[in-house]
Amino acid sequence: MRLRRKLTVALLGLLSIPATALAAVIGGTYYAPQYDFREFFAAADGRNWQVILAGDAFPGIDPNIVAQNLLPIMQAAKPRPAMTFTYADPPERPRPYYRLVLVFDPALDYGSNSVCAGIPPRFRPGRPGVFYVFAVYCRNDQVISETTAWTGANGPTDPRIGELFRQLFQVIWSDSPALRPNLGGGNRR
């Protein structure tokens, strides 16, 4: 009887966890040995930051509407630098060419090296009600960091997507001192 009561209390406790705590799952991460938040901050602060979308985040919803709705959500969740997300191609390719590529429901064998090299993505079928994204921070053709994230979501304005981007940006552009070059960081999964 006591065990049943303890299990019931434990299950009720789990059910009372706020929905936002369960909003997003961040998958494995990778940071190149040369990853440096200070470089990202210097490149992004006060500038436009290109975001490239690939894939169909919400099958059945016009991708242009999805993109239009995601941009202000990403902007509201942006990391510390005073940056402005944009989908626009730069008028002239900058050197170095920094960007964030978001691939929705990529094929399992489509990796970040292909993303930064500009190799067209392959996709797997999306799952209804699941927003799944593979995020890759690129400098030129080089992967600087990558992660995956997913959450339940019914459309591009679902509040869980904003929480996902807040968490994702903290991972893709981590300011952890352990990741600074020459301090034993890099290559984490």
C-alpha positions in Angstrom: 0.0 0.0 0.0 2.8 2.4 0.9 4.6 1.7 -2.4 1.4 2.4 -4.4 1.0 5.7 -2.5 4.6 6.7 -3.2 4.3 5.8 -6.9 1.0 7.8 -7.1 2.6 10.9 -5.5 5.7 10.6 -7.7 3.5 10.4 -10.9 1.4 13.3 -9.8 4.6 15.3 -9.2 5.8 14.5 -12.7 2.5 15.6 -14.2 2.8 19.0 -12.4 6.1 19.9 -14.2 5.4 23.0 -16.3 4.9 22.3 -20.0 7.7 24.7 -20.9 10.2 22.6 -19.0 9.4 19.8 -21.5 9.1 22.1 -24.5 12.3 21.1 -26.3 14.9 18.4 -26.5 18.4 19.2 -27.6 20.3 16.4 -29.2 24.0 15.7 -29.5 26.3 18.6 -30.1 29.6 19.2 -31.8 32.1 22.1 -31.5 35.0 22.3 -33.9 38.4 22.7 -32.0 38.5 26.3 -33.3 35.0 27.2 -32.0 35.2 30.5 -30.1 32.2 32.4 -28.8 34.2 35.6 -28.9 34.6 35.2 -32.7 30.9 34.6 -33.1 30.1 37.7 -30.9 32.5 39.9 -32.9 31.0 38.7 -36.2 27.4 39.0 -35.2 27.2 42.1 -32.9 25.4 44.9 -34.6 25.1 43.0 -37.9 22.6 41.0 -39.9 23.0 37.2 -39.5 21.9 35.0 -42.3 19.7 32.0 -41.5 19.1 29.5 -44.3 16.1 27.2 -44.1 16.0 23.8 -45.8 13.2 21.4 -45.8 9.5 21.5 -44.8 9.1 22.2 -41.1 5.3 21.8 -41.3 4.1 19.7 -44.2 0.8 21.1 -45.4 1.6 24.7 -44.4 3.0 27.0 -47.1 6.9 27.2 -46.4 6.8 30.9 -47.1 4.3 31.4 -44.2 6.4 29.1 -42.0 9.5 31.2 -42.7 7.7 34.5 -42.2 6.4 33.2 -38.8 9.7 31.7 -37.7 11.9 34.8 -38.2 10.4 37.0 -35.4 10.3 33.9 -33.1 14.0 33.4 -33.7 14.7 37.1 -33.3 12.9 37.1 -29.9 15.0 34.1 -28.8 18.4 35.4 -30.1 21.6 35.2 -28.1 23.5 38.1 -26.6 25.0 39.9 -29.5 22.8 42.7 -31.0 22.2 40.8 -34.2 19.3 40.7 -36.6 18.4 37.5 -38.2 17.7 37.6 -42.0 17.0 35.1 -44.8 18.4 37.5 -47.4 21.6 36.5 -49.2 24.3 39.1 -48.6 24.7 41.3 -51.7 28.3 40.1 -51.9 29.6 36.9 -50.3 31.5 38.0 -47.2 34.8 36.4 -46.1 34.5 34.8 -43.7 31.0 33.8 -44.6 29.1 33.1 -41.3 25.6 31.7 -41.3 23.2 29.4 -39.5 21.6 26.7 -41.5 18.4 25.0 -40.2 17.5 21.8 -41.9 14.1 20.4 -41.0 13.8 16.6 -40.9 17.1 15.8 -42.7 18.0 12.3 -43.9 19.9 10.5 -41.1 23.1 10.3 -43.3 23.0 14.1 -44.2 25.8 15.6 -42.1 27.0 19.0 -41.2 30.0 18.9 -43.5 27.5 18.6 -46.4 25.4 21.4 -45.0 28.4 23.9 -44.9 29.6 22.8 -48.3 26.3 23.7 -49.7 25.4 20.1 -50.8 21.6 20.0 -51.3 20.0 18.2 -48.4 18.0 15.0 -48.5 15.1 14.6 -46.2 13.1 12.0 -44.3 9.4 12.2 -43.9 8.3 14.6 -41.2 6.2 13.4 -38.3 2.9 15.3 -37.8 3.0 17.4 -34.6 6.9 17.2 -34.3 9.1 20.2 -35.1 12.6 18.7 -35.7 15.6 20.8 -36.8 19.3 20.1 -37.4 21.1 23.4 -36.8 24.6 24.0 -38.2 26.8 27.1 -37.6 29.1 27.5 -40.6 32.1 29.7 -41.3 32.8 29.4 -45.0 32.7 25.7 -45.8 33.7 24.7 -42.3 31.4 23.4 -39.5 31.9 25.4 -36.3 29.1 23.9 -34.3 26.0 21.7 -34.7 23.1 20.3 -32.8 19.6 18.9 -33.2 16.5 20.0 -31.4 12.9 18.9 -31.5 9.6 19.6 -29.8 5.9 18.9 -30.2 4.4 21.7 -32.2 1.2 22.1 -34.3 2.3 25.1 -36.4 5.0 27.8 -36.8 3.5 30.0 -34.1 3.3 27.3 -31.4 4.9 28.8 -28.3 7.1 25.7 -27.8 9.1 26.7 -30.9 10.2 29.9 -29.2 11.5 27.9 -26.2 13.2 25.5 -28.6 15.1 28.4 -30.3 16.1 29.9 -26.9 17.6 26.6 -25.9 19.1 25.8 -29.3 20.8 29.2 -29.6 22.4 28.7 -26.1 23.9 25.4 -27.4 24.9 26.3 -30.9 26.6 29.5 -29.7 27.7 28.5 -26.3 29.8 31.0 -24.3 31.2 28.3 -22.0 34.9 29.0 -21.2 35.6 25.3 -21.6 35.0 25.7 -25.3 37.6 28.4 -25.8 40.5 27.3 -28.1 43.6 26.2 -26.2 41.7 25.6 -23.0 40.9 21.9 -23.5 37.6 22.4 -25.3 36.2 21.5 -28.7 35.1 18.2 -30.2 32.2 17.5 -27.7 29.3 15.3 -28.4 
